[in-house]
């Protein structure tokens, strides 16, 4: 049986390296498969972080505009909370769901 095995695989260093790679790939707590999965999750979280930072910046500029400009505050109150002046009427158009 030992005659059929190539001499490269009889070397104890090759056996140890192959066993080490198998151990790292499948059995270790920080194996390659888990590292790939964690890398994918990390990239998703970084994309979410960029999205939320952009949203925070957009909302901060909107808030600053609302706090400083009375015309934009009036526009926001009319659009968001349906406020009106005393001499105006508001007509709402609501689309029905199918």
N, C-alpha and C positions, 0 to 999 in steps of 0.2 A: 504494500500500500504506500509506503514512503517513497517508493521509486516513481510513482506517478505524479507526485507533487513537484512542481518546478523548484529549483534551488533558491529562487528569490523569496518564496514564501516559507522556506525553512529557516530563514534568518530571524533571530529573535527580536531584532530591532524593528523589522518590518511588521512582525506580529504585534509588537507592543504599539506601534504607531497606528495600525489598523484598528486594534482594540480601543485605543484612545479616541480615534475619530468616531467609531461606532458609539462609544459611550457619550461623547459630546453631542452627537447628532440626535440620539433618541432618549437616553436615560437620565442625563444630568438635569437639574432643576433649571439651569440657564442654557438649555440646549439651543441649537440653531433654529429649530422650528419655532420655539417660543420667542426667540430674538426677532425673527422675521415678523411674527404676529405683533409683537410690541412695537416694532418699527413702523408698521402700518398704522397702528393706533396712534402713535406719536405724531405721524404726519397728518392724520385727521384732526387731532387736537390742535396742532399748529395752524391748520387752515381755519378751524373754528375761532382760534384766538385772533387771527388777522381779521376775520369777519366781524367779530364783536368789537375789536378796537376801532374798525372803520365806522361801525354803528355808533359807538360812544362819541367819536369825533363829530359825526353828522348830528347827533342829538345835542351835543354841547354847543355847536354853532347855532342850531335852531333855538336852543334855550337862551343863548346870549342875544340873539336877534329879538326874541320875544320880550326879553327883559329891558331892552334899550329902545325899541321902535314901537310906538303906540299904534301905528297903522298895521303892522304885522300882528300885533296882539289882537286888534279888532278883527282882522281877517281870520286868525286862528279861532277866536271865540265864535265867529259866525259859522265857520265850516265845521268845527268839531262839536260844539255844544248847541248849535242852531239858535244862537242868540240873534236878536233883531233890534232895530230901532223902533221907536214908538209908532212911526208912521209907515211901517213896512209890513208886508205880509210874506210869509214863507210857504212855498209849495214844495212838498217832498214827493219825489218820484221813486217808488219802491218797485224793484223788479221781482216778480214772483219766481220762485224756484220751480223747475220742471218736475 
